[in-house]
Amino acid sequence: MAQKWSVLVVSEEDSALQSIADTLTKHDYRVLTAPGGDEALPLLEREIVHVVVTDLKMRHVSGLDVLHEAHTVNPDIAVIMMTRFGSIASAVEAMRSGAFDYLTKPVKLGELELVVQRAVAQIEANSEVGELRRWLDIEYGFDNIIGNSPAMRRIYRTILQVAASAGTILLIGESGTGKELIARAIHRNSPRQHKHFIALNCAAFSEGLLENELFGHEPGAFTGANEQKPGLFELAAGGVLFLDEISEISLTTQAKLLRVLETKEFLRVGGIKPITVDLAIISATNTDLEAAVRNKTFREDLYYRLRVVTIEVPPLRQRTDDTPLLVNAFLEEFNEKHHKRVAGLSAEAMRRLLQYPWPGNVRELRNCLESLVILSRKPTIEAADLPPYLQPSPTVDELTIRVGTPLAAIEQEVIRRTLALTKTKTEAARLLRIGRRTLHRKLKDYGLA
């Protein structure tokens, strides 16, 4: 390790101060020392400090005072408290105030070094996430897309190449991989960036309602149609219309969509006057459209019209290098949202996240991290805190539930295991004694669709 990270050690005990400083210096940290809290405060003002290791109980300026001053100077400073066993309640209070961790005295130097190492790793990860976000957002406007793996870098390059094109774009990838985020990034890098971006989930509407959403209607087109209603094709004029789950539209609607793509014209429902519209269409699917074409459930001519440019969005299991970045980004987001101070995951917890295949992809990981942050009572998420499906289990059809596990997490795991044991969703719904539509909704809610 280069001498990059600065650690301020604060203690009124001379022997402890010296031994801690010597240990950290041997591990190539830049070490500053203060024999008390009042001496530490000016050091925080004039020196660059990344980590503070401080006694909690001190005569004039307490460890809590040092903590508050450190976070006033720089909220990213990691503060580690040292306290005697009888003052653990005070240490817990310090954690609630934002301390990274605490150690009981007499401090084991090996344990201290590991905690400092973990604090530095967390600071470095947060810095990397921040730099990546700034690079993506400032340079290219890639809102909320996190990833630095070779697969994601290829996608960034492709986005920049196709954004200036007037051709239609097809995004292919499993549910939860972030296809809409990529569509939005294409819009923000295109000449249409100052016009509307409108997203529509085609699977959420029946055939009649979908056509009404897309094309609008004239007064009297059907019972209850008292006024003229513009459709999304009109509302997105000049901009981008994103059609998610394009494979779910009926053959009749497919024919009408094909006409819009070919002629730039359409009729409102109940209308007789063609309306001309200029817009870009980006579509997305999580199914095999080529197989749908072979099965005659998707028009071949529409398929080739949609896939002028195709971007394949990789599942999370194919870009595991991005998982730590995503974890830190989600922790940052949910700490702010839920007013928490979760610093990171233990090595074992992160190992389990990296080994898990995440069938629901980034959406499932995000839901998991939000649950962990909400339920957290410590600054570090341990392996034991992870939901049941990330815990070792003896068999597929046996489920061990830890006391205090959220009901939603239990339901998610029961659904997952039941699907693993059955051949169809219909059979799974029967065993779970719920309707198939209810099962489908829960699969989407949990990112398992």
N, C-alpha and C positions, 0 to 999 in steps of 0.2 A: 504493500500500500504506500503510495507516495504521501508525503507530509501535506495532506490536503485538508484534513478534518481537524478542527480545533475543539478541544475539550477543556472546559473550565471546571476545576475541582474545588469545592468549597467545604471546609471542615475546620472546626475549632480544635480538633485532636491532631496534634503535630505528627504523631506516628502514622495515623491513618492517612493523613494528607500526603505524606511523603511516599508511603508504600503504594498508594493508588496512582500517584503521579509517575512513579518509577515504572509500574506495570504498563500503564498506557503509553509511556514514552517508548518502551521496548517494542510495542506494537505499532510504532511509527505514527502515533497521533501527535499533533502539536498541543502540548499541555500547558495550561495556565493554572495558577493556584491562588487561592485566597484563604487566609486564616479565619475568615468570618464573613457573615452576610454583608456587613457594611463595607468591607473591602471588595466584595464581589460586584456590587452595583456599578461603580465607575468602570470596572473592567468590561462589563456588558455594554456600556455606552461607547467605549473607544476601541474595543477589539472585535474582530470577527469571531463569533463563537457559534458552533454548530450544536454542541451537546454540553449540558451542565450536569455535573454529578455533585449533589449538595446534601449536607445534613439537613434534616427537617427541623430539629430543635436546636436553636442557637440563641445566644444571649440578647443581642440587640436587634438584629434583622433576621427574621426566621427564613426557613427554606421556602415557605409559601410566599414571602415577600420577594425572594429571589426569583421564584417561578413567575410571579406577576410582572416583575420588571423585565425578565427575559422575553416574555411573550408580548410585552409592550414594544420592546426594541425590534423583535422579529418573531412573529407567531409560529414560525417553522422550527425554532430552537426546541430540541428534545431535552426535557428536564427529568433527571432520574433522582429520586429521593432515597436517602439512607436514613433508616430509623431503627430504634431498638424495638424488640418484640412487643413491649408493653404499649407502644405508640402506634400500632398498626392501624387503629381506627383513624388516627390523624393522617396516616399515609393514604388510606382509602379516600379520605376527604381531599387530599392533594391530587389524587387521580381524577376525581370529579372536577377539579379545577383545571385539569389539563396536563398533569404530569404524565410522562411517557411510561414510567414504571417505577417500582420501588424495591429496595433491597433491605433486608434486616441485618443489623449489626450484631457481631462483627462480620464485616463484608467478606465473602469469599472472592478473592481476586479473579479467579477463573470465571466465576459467574458474572462478575462485574464486566469483565472484558466482553463476554458474550452479549450482555444487554446493550453495552455501548455499540458493539458491532451491529446489532439488530436496529438500533436507533439510527445509525449512519446509513444502513441499507434502506430504511424507510425514507429518510430525507432524500437520498439519492433517487429512489424510485419516484417520489413525489415530484422531484425536480425534473426527471425525465418525462413524466406525464405532462407536466406543465410546458416544457420546451416543445414536446411533440404537438400538443394542442395549439400552442402559439404558431408553430411552423405551419401546421395544416390549415389553421383558420386564417392567419394573416396572409400567407402566401397564396392559398388556394380556396379558402372558404369551405373547407371540408368539416362542416359543423359536426361535433360529437362523434366523429369517426376516430377510433383509437386503434392503432396497430402499426407496428414497425417491422413486421415480418416480411420476407421476400414476396409472399403472396399478396399482402396488402400494398406493398410498394408498386407491384405490377398494376394493381387496380387504380392507384393514384395516377400512374402514368396514362392508363387507358382513359380515365375520366377526362384528363386534360386534352387527350387526342380527340375524343368524340364530342366534347362539349360544344365545339364550334360547328359541328355537323348538323345538317337539317334532317338527317335520316332518323328513322325510328330505332329505338334501342330496347333490347330485351335483356332483363336481368334474371339470371337463373341461380337458384340457391335454396337451401333448406329454410324452413321457417326460423325466424329469430336471428338470421345472419346479418341483418342491417341493410336490406335492399332499398328500403325507402330513404335511408340516410345517403346512400350512394346516388339515388335519383335526385335528391335535393342538392347534392354536391355538383352533379352535372348541370342542374339548373343554375346554380350560383356562378358557375364558370362559363355559362353560355351567353350569347348576345341577348337572350330572353330574360336575363337575371332581374330586370326591373319590372317584369310583368308577373302575373300570378303563377304560383305553383299550387296545383290542386291535386290532392290524393284521394283515390276512391278504392275501397276494398270491394271488389266485384262479388265476392262470396257472401257479402252481408245482405244482398238484395235478391228477391225473386226476379224472374224474367221481366215481368211488367214494370215493377218498381225500378229495376236497373235501367230500362230504356227511358223511363220518365226522368231519372237522374241525369242520364247522359244527354238526351235530346231535348228535354223540356216538353211542354205541351201547350196547345192552344185552348182557349175557353170552350167548354162544351165537349172536349175530347173524350171525357168519360164522366161518370156520375161524381159530382163534387168538384170538378175542374171549372171553377167559376172565373178564374183569372188566368191570363197568360203567364207561363212560368219558363224562364230561360233554363236550359240545361247546362251541364258542366262544360260541354264543348264551347258554348258561347261564353261562359264565365271565365274560361281559361284562354280565351282568344289572345294571341300574341305571346302567350306563355307556355307552360308545360302542364300536361295532364298525365298524372301517374296512375296507371291502372294495375292495382295489385291483385294477385290471384286471378290472372286473366284466363286461366284454364277453366274457371267455374262458370263462364258465361255460356248461354245456350247457343245452339247452331243458328237460330234465327237472329239473335243479337250479333253473333259473329259476322253474319252477312252484312248487316247494317254498318258495323264497325269497319269492315273491309271497304265499303263504299266511301266512307269518310276519308280513310287513308288514301284511296285512289283518286278521289275527285275533290276533296276538301269541301264537300257539300253534304248537307243532311236535311231532313225534314223533322220539325217538331211533331210529337204525337198529335194526330188530328190535323196536322198542317198540310198545305198544298204548295206553299212557296218555298223553294230551296233556299237554304241559308249557307253562305260561304264563310268559312272560318280558316284562319291560319294559326296553327299551334303545333307544338311538338308533342309526340306521344311516347312515353316511356312505360313499358309494361313489365310485369314481374310474375314469376311463377315458382312454386316449389315442387312442381310435378314434371314428369317427362313428357314434354309436348310432342316429341317425335312418336312416342308410344301412343299418345292420344290421337295423333293423325292416323296412325296405322289402325287404331280401333274405331275410326270414323266418328270420334267425339269432338274432334277439333279440325277445323277446315285447313287443308294443306296450303291453299293460296294465302289465307290470313297468316298462317305460321311463317311463311317465307317473307311476307310483308312486314311482320313485326320484328323479325330477327335480322334486319339489315346490319345491325351491330349487336353482338351478343357478349355480355359480360357475365362470367361465372364467379359467383361470390362464394368463397370457400367456407366450409363449416369450421367452427372453432377448434374441433379436434385435429384439423389439418394445419392450424397455425397456433400451436400451443405456446410458441414464443411470446405471443401477445397476451397470454392470460395474466401474467403479473401486472402488465400495464393496465389492462382492463380492471383488475381487482383494485389497484390503487386509485384509478379514476373513479370507480364506483364508491369506494370508501370516502373519497373526498366529497363526492356529490351527496352521499347519504349522511355523512357527518354534519354537513351544513343544513340539509333538509330536516333532520331529526334532532339537531342540537346535541350531537354526540362527539366523542373524541376517541374514536377507535384508531389506533396508530397503525395496525397491520395484523398479519396472520403469522402464527408460529410456522416454523419450517415444516412440521408434519402436516399442518392444516393446508399449507400451500401445496405440498406434495400430493395430497389427496385431490385437490382441485385440478392439478395438472394431469393426474392419472385418469380422472373421470371423463367419459367421452362427451358429455354435455349434449344430449340429443336435442334439447331445446335451444342450443347454441348461445349466443351472447345474451339473448333475452332471458334464458333460464339462469345463466350466471348472474345477471343483473338482479333478478328477483331473489336469488339465493343471498347475494350480498346485502340487499336491503333488509331482508329478514334478520340476518346475522347482526347488522348494525343496530336495528331496533331492539333486539333482545340482549345486546352486549351489556355487561356490567364491568368489564375490564378493558384496558387499552389494547390488549392482544387477544385475537380470536384463536382459541386453541382447537385442536382436532376434536376434542370431546364436545365442543360447541356446535360442530357441523350437523346438518340435518341427517336423518336416518339413512337416506340413500348414499351418503358419503361416509357412512360407518361400515366397517367390515361386518358381513352377515354370513352365517353358516350355510344357508340354502336360499334358493330363489323364492320358495313359497313360505318362508318363515321370516317374520318381521319383528325386530326388537325395537321397542320404543323407550326412549329415555324420558324420565319424568320431567315435565316442563316443556316438552317438544310442542311447538305450535300445532294446532289442529290442521291448519292448511298444509303444513309440511307432511303431517301424517297422511292426510288425504291424497296428496300428490304422490307419495311413495306407494300407497296401496293401489292407486290407479296404475302406476308404472309397473308394479309387480304383477298385477292382474293381466295387463296387456302382454307381459312377457310370457305368461302361462297360457294365454288363449291365442287362437289363430285369427280371430276377427274382432272388430270393435263391437259388433252386435253381441258376440258371446261375452265379451268383457262387461258390457253394459248389463247383460242379464245376470252375471255373477255378482256385480256390484249393486244390483237392484235399483238401477236408475235408467232413465230413458236414453236412447242413443244420442238425441240432440243435446241432452244435458252432459253426456260424456264428451261430446265434441266440443261443447263450450268450455268445459273444465280443461280439456287438453290444450285449448288455445290460451286460456287464462294462465296456465302453468308453463306455457312455452314448450309443450310436448307434442304439438300437432304435427 
